[in-house]
Amino acid sequence: MNITQSTQGSSIILTLAGKLDLAGAETLLNALAPHLTGGSLVLDFGGVEYITSYGFRVLMQAEKQQRLKQGRIVLANLSAPVGRFFEIAGLHTVFKIAPDLPSALAGDT
């Protein structure tokens, strides 16, 4: 899992690429930790090939922590297969999911 960080306005964008499996989830956890302070955090899933329960667990913990601090996490650019994983797990109703990065940044979720 490769993660790059950028900022647009008041939003922090983490662009993810690779597999969000056990090793990828650990990488994501470390990348998310300093940003779970409230505010707007966008995760660009455009390069994510696969997600496992470990990845879902990290995302759910981050969402809970961010929400408690009055912040938000938006997932953007989910590929069809990754989007199906969210639907099968019933997590498409838990997370704010945007079709693309501009929508995520605009808050149109």
C-alpha positions, 0 to 999 in steps of 0.5 A, a space after each residue: 500500500 502506497 499512500 501520498 498526502 496532499 491538501 486542498 483548502 481545509 481538506 487533507 487528501 490521502 491517495 491510496 494505491 495497492 491492496 488494503 490487506 493486513 499489511 496495507 491496513 497497518 500502513 493506512 493506520 499509521 498514515 491516518 493517525 496524525 490526521 484524526 483530529 477533526 476536520 475534513 479527511 478525504 481518502 482517494 481509493 482510485 488506486 485501491 485494488 482490493 480490501 479485506 476485513 482488516 482494511 474495513 476495521 481500520 476505516 471503521 475505527 478512523 471514522 468513529 474517532 474522526 466523528 467523535 472529534 466533529 470531523 468527517 472522512 469521505 471515501 472517493 473514487 471507489 472502483 466497482 469491485 471495491 465498492 461491491 465489497 462495501 455493499 456486501 459488508 453493508 458499510 456503504 451506509 456507514 461511510 460517506 462515499 463520493 463518486 470522485 474527488 471533486 464531489 468529496 471535496 465539495 461535500 456533495 455526499 
